[in-house]
Amino acid sequence: MARKVRIILGLNSGTSADGVDAVACEVKGRGVRLRASVLDHLHRAYSPQLRDRLLAVMAPATTRTEEICRLDVEVGRAFARAASDLVRRLGLRRVDLIGSHGQTICHLPPGHGAGTKSAGTVHGTLQIGDATVISESLGCPVVHRFRQADMAVGGQGAPLVPWTDYVLFGDAKRSRIVQNIGGIANLTWLPARGRVEDVMAFDTGPGNMMIDAVVRRITKGRELLDRGGRRAARGRISLTLLKMLLAHPYLAVPPPKSCGREQFGEVAVERLIRRLNHGKLRPDDWVATMTHFSAICMMLGYARISDLTRRGYPPMDEIILCGGGAKNRTLVRQLTDLVNGGRRRVTITTTEDYGIAAQAKEGLSFAMLAAACVDRVPANLPRVTGARRRAILGQVCDTGRRS
């Protein structure tokens, strides 16, 4: 690993569990001086059968340990295939390192279950996708299990990418928010001229997750997402449903905080449908309301930053969008309207304006975190996760085969 320039792959599958994002990048330097550029990226969808099985073992918790064990290997194979496809497409002769986040199937951070009988129990997180399968297939070391070290020192284990956001997008003149809109939406606040210790980040709430769940429900599985936000654009926002959504206790929890399918997955959507009586709303009204709820959650996150920093609202000059939700035009329009409701105009861009495809940004981040791991650079941010101290994230898996 002594080469000055390293080719590193980043692999990721988000909480939407729709497939594997593979990103190849060229990495120079180390620590906060690390510089990474994307060479190429691709997305490989899970098969419908694998995705259904993944969703079946996700929240609520299940005792189907045999199925989880088998899925660990099968998801590892899916990650390895995506990585191999990318290597062949680029014609690479070698890969130095892979950072594989894996597929989260359970995330139980401190504070999970507050006010319930589950509060105070063991905290943990589980990502599957056997790293040994990936290492053997690609013939190089694999860094995985990124979240566990932060949780071991008292942190939430999420979000993990604020360190890479700081390296990629920190600016001397502009205060920025990097807004990822995946299944869960999370923000990273980067104050102008800020140090890495000044960064703030947390999960704002659902991004695409509740939207996707409603679309699957109303189409009986024929559609998996609201492509481009077309359904939301046709629907009308239900104030009754929105009021129920805004009563979710997660929104009142101060940072550090993280969330997932446990709070905003299919079970939560089904509960809302039963409470409201599905027949009272047109299908697209459900989608429109869930979309608006996601935008409001992000907006509430910005207000929280304003309160914590005493910078007034809005506390940023620019919002940089990434993740699949950045392609939902209705969601982006609603967020833009909410943010720019006042006099000051906040610039809203995407990572693509900075040469990073929206779908490549997460994979790039895990390639950078893999580099930080082998370089022995702590990459968690205690102010973000609530950890007691900085920690080196990830574990290196190496079967010893070399490509």
N, C-alpha and C positions, 0 to 999 in steps of 0.2 A: 504493500500500500504506500510505497515511498514515492510513486510517480507524482510529478507536479500537477499533471492534468489527469483526472479520473473520469471514466465513463460510469455513471451510476444510474440504475433503474429505480424508479419509485412505483410501487404498486399499491392500489387502494380500492376498496369498495365501500361506498357510503351507507348510511342508514336506510336508504331506499332499497338496497340490496338488489340492484338491477344488473350488476355485472362488474367486471374488473377494468379499472383504468390503469394503463401502463404508460409510463413516461420515461424516456431516455434523455439524460442530460449530461452535459460536460461540466465538471466541477473543478474549480481552482481555489487554492487557499484553504483556510480553516477558520473556525470560530466565526465571529461577527464579520471578519474580512472575507469569508467564503463568498465566492461568486459562482452562480450556476446559470446555465442557459439551456433551454430545451432544444434537443435535437429532433425529437419526434414524439408523438404520443398516439395511442389507440385505445379504443374501448371494445371489450369483448363481453357481450351479454351472457349472463347465466342462462342455461336452458330453463324453459318454464318449469320443468319438473324440479330442478335443483333450487330454483328460487322459491317455489312453493314449500319445499321441505325446509329451507332456511327460515322462511317466515313462520312455519309451524313450530319451530323450536325457539323462536324469539319470544319476547314478552307476550303473555305472562310466563313466568318461569316454568320449566317442565322437568320431569324426572327421566326423560328419555335419553339417558346417558349413552346408550349404545348408538343411537342415531347421531348424537353429537360427535361421538368418536369417529364414526364413518364419514360424517360431513367434514370433519377436520382434514382428513386425507383428500376427500374429493374436492374441497375448496382449494387446498394446496395444489392439486393437479390443475385446477382451473387457472389459478394465478400463474403457475409454471407455463401453461400453454400460452397465456397472454404475453408473458415475458419472452418466450421463445419466438413467438410470431413477430414481436417487435425487433428482436435481435436479427432475425432473418430479413425483415423488411429493410433494415438499415445496413445489412451486410457487415455487421460488426464481427471482428475476429476475437474479441474478448470483452468481458464485462468485469469490472473490478469488484463491484459490490452491489447488492440489492437491498433496498429498504422496503419491507413489506408490512403494511399495517394490518393486513388480514381483514376478516369480516367480523364486526362486532355482533354478537348475539345476546349479550347481557352486560349491562353497565350499572353498577350499584355503588355510586359515589357517596362520600359522607353527606348526610342530609337527606339521602334517599329515604322515602317513607316517613318523613317527619310528621309527627302527630298520629302515627299508626303503630300497630304492634310490631312492625318490621323495623322501626327506628332503633338505632343503636346496635344493630346486628353487624356481622362481618361485612366490610366493604370490599368490593372487588370488581373486576372487569374481565370479560372473556372475549378474546378475538380468536377465531379459528382460521385455518389455512396453514397446514403443516409446513414449517420453514425448511425442514429437512428434505421434503419432496422438491421444493423450489431450488435449494442449494445443489442437490444431486443432479437435477435436470439441467441447470444452467452452468454448473461447474464453477461456482464462486461463493463466497460467504454471503449470508443473508442476515440483516439486522431485523429483528421482529420484537414483539412484546414491548412496544414503546410506552404504553400507559402505566404499566405496573410499577415502575420505579417511582414515578410521581406519587402514586397512591400509597406506596410503602413509606413515604415520608409525609403522609398526611394530606396529600392533595386530592383533587377531584379526578385526576387522570385525564382531564380535558379542560379546555381545548389545548391541543398540543402544537398547533401551527403558529401561534403568535411570535415565537422566536424567529421562524423563517419569514413571517410577514415583516418583521423589523429589518431583517437582513435585506429583503427584496424591495421594500417600499418605504422604509424610513426616509424622511426628507428634512432638510434644514429649514425650509421656508413654509411648507404646507403641513397642516395637521390633517391626518387622513384616518378614515375608517376603512378597513378591509372587511367587506361583508360577504361571507360565504353563505350561499343558499343551497344547501344540500337537503337531505331528509330533515335534518335539524339545521337551523340557521345560527351562525355564530359570528361575532364581530371581534375585530382587533383594532384598538384605538392607538394610533401612533402620533403622539404630539410632535409638532415641529421642534427640531433641535433636541428631541428627547433622547435619553439614554435607554438602554434595554430595560433597566429597572423601572422606567416610567410607563412602560406599555401596560395597557389594561385590555382584558378580553374575557368574554363569557358567552355562553349559549343564550340567545335571546328567546328561543322557543322553537316552534315548528317552522320549517321552511316549506319543503314540498310534501312532507310526510302525511299530514292530514288531508291535503288536497288529493294526493295520490290514492289514499284510502277511500275517500268518497267517490272518486272516479271509478275505481275498481268495483265499489259497491253498487253504484247506480247503473253501470254497464254490464254487471254480472261477469266481470273479468275480461270483457272484450277489449277494453282500453285500460292502460296501466297508469296514464298520467294525462294531465290537461295540456296537450302539446301547444306551445305558444300562448297558452292562456285563453284559447278561443272559447271554451265553455264558460269560464269566469266572465269574459266580456259579454256573453249573452245573458248571464244571470243577473239577478237583483240581490243586493245585500239584505239579509234578514236581520233586523235589529234585535229581535228576540233571541235568535241563535247567537249573534255576536255578543250580546250581554252575557249569555251562559259561558261562552268561550273566555271572555275577559275576566270571569270570576275564578279562573284556574289559579290555584295557590302558587304555582311556580313563578308567576309574574311578579309577585310581591316579595320574593326571596332576593336579598341583596347578593351581589357577587362576593366571593367566587361561587360560581354555580355552573352546573352542566345538567343536561337532560337528554332524553332519548325516547325510544319506542315505549319504554315503560310508562311515560307520562302522556305521550301524544301519538300513540300508535293506533292500530285497528280497534283494540279494545275500547279505547277512549271514544273513538268515533261511533262505534256501535252503541255505547252508553248514551251518547248525545241523541242518536237517532231514536232510541227507545223513549227517551225523556220528551222529545219534542213531537214525536209521532211523524214518521217519515212522510206521510201523505199530505201534510200541511204545506210543504215546500216543493216547488218544482226542482227537478234534479240539478239544473244548472245554478239555481239559487244556492244550493248547498256548496257548490264549487266556488261561486263568487264570494260567499261569506267566509269560507275557509281561507281563500286567497287574501281577502282583506284582513283577516285575523293575523296571518303571517306577516303582512306589511306593518300592522299596528305593533306587533311584538318587537319588530326591528326598531320601529320608531321609539317605543318605550325604552329600548336599550340605549338609544342615543340620548334620551332624556336622563337616563341613569348616569351616563358618562358626564353629562352636564352638571348634575347634582354633585357627583363625587369630585369633580375637578374644579368646580366653581368658575367655570369658563363662560357661563351663559350659554344660551341656545342659539344656533347649533354650535357644538364644540369642534366642528371640523370644517375644513375647506373643500374636502373631496371625499366621496365615497367610491371605493373601487369594488365592483361586484365580481363574484366568481361562483362556480358551482352551477349545477343544472338549472337552478331557479333563475339564473341570470338570463336564460333564454325564454322565460315566461313573460311575455310582453305586458300582460295585464298586471302581473305582480310588480314588475319594475315601474310601470306607469303609476300604480297606486302608491308605491313607496316614494317615487319622485314627487307626487302631489303632496303627500304628507310632509316630506322633508322641506319642501320649498313653499309651504303655506305662508310663511312670513316674508319679510322684505328681503332678507339675505338669500342669495342664490348659491346653493351648494352644487358643485360640479359632480355629476355622477358618470363614472366611466366603468370599464370592465378591465380585467387583467389582460384582455386581448389588445387593449390600447397600449400595453406595455410589453407586447410580444409574447404573452403567455396565454395560450388557449384556456378558456374558462374551465374546461374539463381536465386540463393538464395540471392545474395549479396544485391540487391536493397531492397528486403523485410526485410532482416536483418537490413539494414540502417534505415528503417522506424519504426521498432520495437525499435531501439536504440533512435531515435528521439522522439518517444512516451515516453520513459523513461525519457529523458531529459526534456520534457514538464512537466510531473507531478512532477519531481524533481526541477522544476523552474530553470533549467540551460539554459542560452541562447545558441542556437546552430547554429545561422547564423554567417557568417563570413563577416563583412563589406568589407574587402579587396577583397573578392570574388564576392559579389553581388552588391557592390556599396551602400549598406545601410548606413544611417547616424550613426547607433549604433547597438550594439548587441541587439537581441530580443529573447524572448521565442517563439518558433515556435509551432503552433498547437493549437487547441481548443478541450476541452474535452467534449464529448457527452456521457451522461449516462442516460439511461431510468430507472435505478434503479432496474431492475431485476437481480437476482444473480443466476448463474447456480449451 
